[in-house]
Amino acid sequence: MQQSECYRLLGLSRGAPLEDIKLSYRRLARKYHPDLNPDDPAAADKFRLVQQAYQILKDVSSGLIASQVNFNQNATPSSQTTATKHRDNGTPKVKVEVRSEVRTDVKSDIKSKDVRQQVDPIANDPELRLKLDTLRHLQDLLKQRRYIVAIAIAEGMRARFPKSVEVIHWQAVTYHRWGTELLLKAKFREAEIFLNKALNTDPSNRELAFEVRRDLQRIHK
């Protein structure tokens, strides 16, 4: 999950301070906690995404602070004096040289922290990675108007992730897009079937339901 997506999920602008990140996380965690939403299967997915976004931003913020502290500590110069004696008219003089020693491993420490912060936690969850990649592919198919292939992929995804709110949403959208296409081709009977499928797949989506009912009215006029 990219940092920009994390900020979006928490409803924050990019670069928000850690305190704002914590406050937003607590508010959304209470809103989507599964125990408080037993009748909403989508709440569990939203709760998990909010948790992931919060963890990533918290780690990033902590890592940046740690890097600054380490740099300030490691870059503190230690003074080393060397004395060389010079004689002038038999009177010894001492020349003092001050050398500042700065640790050369500061940059490597900071680079190591930056690499660790760039690790994507989704890469450690093959199922979640599969779902996100397949949904992106599905959206590309819809842009290309390859509806039959898109429907097959959407139905396969629903079988694998039956309670995923994202999968349910895009399956309904796919049915609606194909139903609309059939309507434009005057294939009213087939169009009605897929428009009803869209309505039944995601009935809680009010915007989609409004569009589907409007299309159905065009068939029955």
C-alpha positions in Angstrom: 0.0 0.0 0.0 1.5 3.3 -1.1 1.8 6.2 1.4 -0.6 8.4 -0.6 -3.3 5.6 -0.4 -2.7 5.4 3.4 -3.4 9.1 3.8 -6.5 8.8 1.6 -7.9 5.9 3.7 -7.4 7.9 6.9 -8.9 11.1 5.4 -5.7 13.1 5.8 -3.6 15.3 3.6 -0.1 14.0 2.7 2.5 14.8 5.4 0.0 15.0 8.2 1.6 14.9 11.7 1.6 11.7 13.7 -0.9 13.0 16.2 -3.4 13.6 13.5 -2.7 10.2 12.1 -3.5 8.6 15.5 -6.7 10.6 16.0 -8.0 9.7 12.6 -7.2 6.0 13.1 -9.0 5.9 16.4 -12.1 7.5 15.0 -12.2 5.2 12.0 -11.3 2.1 14.0 -14.3 2.7 16.2 -16.5 3.4 13.2 -15.6 0.1 11.3 -14.8 -2.2 14.2 -16.4 -5.6 13.4 -17.8 -6.0 16.9 -19.8 -2.7 16.4 -20.9 -3.7 12.9 -22.0 -7.4 13.1 -24.5 -7.0 10.3 -22.1 -5.2 7.9 -19.6 -7.7 6.2 -17.9 -4.8 4.5 -16.9 -3.3 7.9 -14.2 -5.9 8.5 -12.5 -5.1 5.2 -12.5 -1.4 5.9 -11.3 -1.9 9.5 -8.4 -4.0 8.2 -7.4 -1.5 5.6 -7.5 1.4 8.1 -5.3 -0.7 10.4 -2.7 -1.3 7.6 -2.7 2.4 6.6 -2.2 3.5 10.2 0.7 1.0 10.8 2.5 2.1 7.6 2.2 5.8 8.4 3.2 5.3 12.0 6.3 3.4 11.0 7.2 6.0 8.5 6.8 8.8 11.0 8.8 6.9 13.7 11.5 6.0 11.2 12.0 9.6 10.1 12.3 10.8 13.7 14.7 8.0 14.5 16.9 8.9 11.6 17.1 12.6 12.7 18.0 11.5 16.2 20.7 9.1 15.1 22.1 11.7 12.8 22.3 14.3 15.5 24.0 11.9 17.9 26.4 10.3 15.4 27.4 13.6 13.9 28.6 15.1 17.2 32.2 15.9 16.7 34.8 14.7 19.1 37.8 17.0 19.4 41.2 15.6 19.3 44.2 17.7 20.0 47.8 17.2 18.9 50.6 19.3 20.1 53.8 20.1 18.2 56.5 22.0 19.8 58.4 24.7 18.0 61.3 26.5 19.4 61.8 30.2 18.7 64.8 31.7 20.4 64.9 28.8 22.8 61.3 29.3 24.0 59.0 26.3 23.4 55.7 27.0 21.8 52.7 24.7 21.5 50.6 24.6 18.3 47.2 23.1 18.9 45.3 21.4 16.0 41.7 20.6 16.4 40.2 17.9 14.1 36.5 17.1 14.1 35.8 13.4 13.6 32.4 12.7 12.1 31.2 9.1 11.9 31.2 8.0 8.3 28.5 5.3 8.8 25.7 7.9 9.4 24.6 7.8 5.7 24.5 4.0 5.6 22.4 3.9 8.8 19.9 6.3 7.3 19.8 4.4 4.0 19.1 1.2 5.8 16.1 2.8 7.6 14.8 4.2 4.3 14.9 0.8 2.7 13.0 -0.8 5.6 10.3 1.9 5.5 9.7 1.2 1.8 8.7 -2.4 2.4 5.1 -2.9 1.2 3.2 -5.0 3.8 0.8 -6.2 1.1 3.7 -8.1 -0.5 3.6 -10.4 2.5 -0.1 -11.2 1.9 -0.4 -13.2 -1.4 -4.2 -13.3 -1.2 -4.6 -9.5 -0.8 -2.0 -8.9 -3.6 -3.9 -11.3 -5.9 -7.2 -9.5 -5.2 -5.8 -6.0 -5.8 -4.0 -7.0 -9.0 -7.0 -8.9 -10.4 -9.3 -5.9 -9.7 -6.9 -3.6 -11.5 -7.0 -6.0 -14.5 -10.8 -6.1 -14.3 -11.0 -2.3 -14.5 -8.7 -2.3 -17.5 -11.0 -4.8 -19.2 -14.0 -2.6 -18.6 -12.1 0.4 -20.2 -11.5 -1.8 -23.2 -15.2 -2.8 -23.2 -14.2 -6.5 -23.0 -17.3 -7.3 -20.9 -17.6 -11.1 -21.4 -14.0 -11.6 -20.1 -14.6 -9.1 -17.3 -17.7 -10.9 -16.2 -15.9 -14.2 -16.0 -13.1 -12.7 -13.9 -15.6 -10.9 -11.6 -17.5 -14.0 -11.0 -14.3 -16.0 -10.3 -13.2 -13.3 -7.9 -16.5 -13.4 -6.1 -16.2 -17.1 -5.6 -12.8 -16.7 -4.0 -13.6 -13.6 -2.0 -17.3 -13.8 -1.3 -17.5 -11.2 1.4 -15.0 -8.6 0.0 -16.8 -5.3 -0.5 -14.4 -4.3 -3.3 -15.1 -7.5 -5.2 -18.9 -7.2 -4.7 -18.8 -3.6 -6.0 -16.9 -4.3 -9.1 -18.9 -7.5 -9.9 -22.1 -5.3 -9.8 -20.4 -2.6 -11.9 -19.4 -5.2 -14.5 -22.9 -6.6 -14.8 -24.3 -3.0 -15.1 -21.8 -2.0 -17.9 -22.7 -5.1 -19.9 -26.4 -4.6 -19.4 -26.1 -1.0 -20.6 -24.2 -2.2 -23.6 -26.9 -4.7 -24.4 -29.5 -2.0 -24.0 -27.7 0.2 -26.6 -27.8 -2.8 -29.0 -31.6 -3.2 -28.4 -31.1 -6.6 -26.8 -33.6 -5.8 -24.2 -34.3 -9.2 -22.7 -30.5 -9.9 -22.1 -30.0 -6.4 -20.9 -32.8 -6.8 -18.3 -31.1 -10.0 -17.0 -27.7 -8.4 -16.4 -29.2 -5.2 -15.0 -31.1 -7.2 -12.4 -28.0 -9.1 -11.6 -26.2 -5.8 -10.9 -29.0 -4.7 -8.7 -29.1 -8.0 -6.7 -25.3 -8.2 -6.4 -24.8 -4.9 -4.6 -28.2 -3.7 -3.4 -26.7 -1.3 -0.8 -25.0 0.8 -3.5 -27.6 3.5 -3.9 -25.9 5.3 -6.8 -25.6 2.1 -8.8 -29.2 1.1 -7.9 -30.5 4.5 -9.2 -28.7 4.0 -12.5 -29.9 0.4 -12.9 -33.5 1.3 -12.2 -33.4 4.1 -14.7 -32.1 1.7 -17.3 -34.8 -0.8 -16.5 -37.4 1.9 -17.0 -36.1 2.5 -20.4 -36.7 -1.2 -21.3 -40.3 -1.2 -20.0 -41.4 2.0 -21.6 
